[in-house]
Amino acid sequence: MPRWSTLSGWISDVVELAFAFPLPPGWGETKQGPPELEGVWLDGPIRLRERERNPFPALKAVVRSTGGPLNGLVVGLGGSAVESGLVVPWRARVTTMLEKPRVEQFAGGALTNIADREKIEVPFEPFENDGGLTFRAEAMETDLPAGIVDREKAILEAGPASPRAERVLSLRDAQIDFSFGTEGPGEGDLIVGVWPAANPEGGVAAVVPVSVGPPGQ
């Protein structure tokens, strides 16, 4: 699995999400300063078929807020797989957990659905930067709370409430699903970058191997 690169090095972390008992008073001090992200999880390598429209999720990633509050998220793609036309970026879908689940009514008002996540879908547009990214998608309506100071210690301090603590911590996570068009066949590398709109230096990036095979029979 590809690992995210940050200024502080390589990181990899997976957290299970749940909900349970009340949290202790004063639990979970939040961070101050500009928004920052760390990479939690990223698919890879990617294996696709030639001349297919690959629906969500052709690629999936998770990032986490580790700095101040984040308002607006930008996703970038580049690398040889994009430059050669092997993959054509189409859309990114950003999913975050709602602090307060909302009730959604269906047509006619007879049925309701409890939504605990928000999904924002945005198109990729041509873009260039010094890091080799050539497409970006701007999810400017995506918000993430400030990161938790000493995350692992906070979970331990929660004790019996740790499942609920993990849910509170999950509010800081954003899942990003990607869809592509493909040409090929061939192989290449895909650069994936994710950063706060207000602080590009506070983002993360990784390289994912991509292979596109012949059309399915």
C-alpha positions, 0 to 999 in steps of 0.5 A: 500500500502506498504511504503518504509523505509529509514534512515529518516523514512517512505515516500510516494509521488506521482507526476503527470507528464506533460510538458508546459512553460519555467522554470525561470532562475536558477530554480532547483538547483541540489544536490551534494554528493553520489547517494541516492534514495527515494521510491515513489510508490510500488504495494501491496499486490500481488495476484498471481496464482500457477505455472504461469509465471507472465509477467510484471508487476507482481509487480511495483515500482517507486524510485527517485534520491535524491542525487548526479548523479546515474550511475547503479541501483541494485534491490534486492528481498528476504523474506519468499516468496522467501526463501520458493519458493513461488515466483521465481524471473525472471526479472526486467525491469527498465524504465527511461525518456529520457532528449531528446526524440529520433526518432526510425526507423522501418523496411524499414525506412518508419515509425518513433517512438518518444521514450521518455523513455528507458527500460532496462531488466535484470535477477535476480541472486542468492545473499545474504546480511545482509538484507535478500535479496537472489536475485538481478538484476543489471541495470548498464546502468541505469542513473539518474540525481542528485536530486533537492534541495527542490523539493516542493519549486522548483515546487512552484517557477516554477509557470506557468511552473510547468507542465514542472518542473514536467517533469524535476523532473520526469527525476529523477524517475525510474519505476521498473517492476518485473516478477515471476514464482510461486509455492504454493499455500501459503502466505509470505512476499517479501522484495524489495530493490533498491539501487545505485550501487555506494552507497548501503547505499543510497537505500530503502527497503519495505516488500510486502505481497504475496499470491499465489492461486490455478491455474486458471480454 
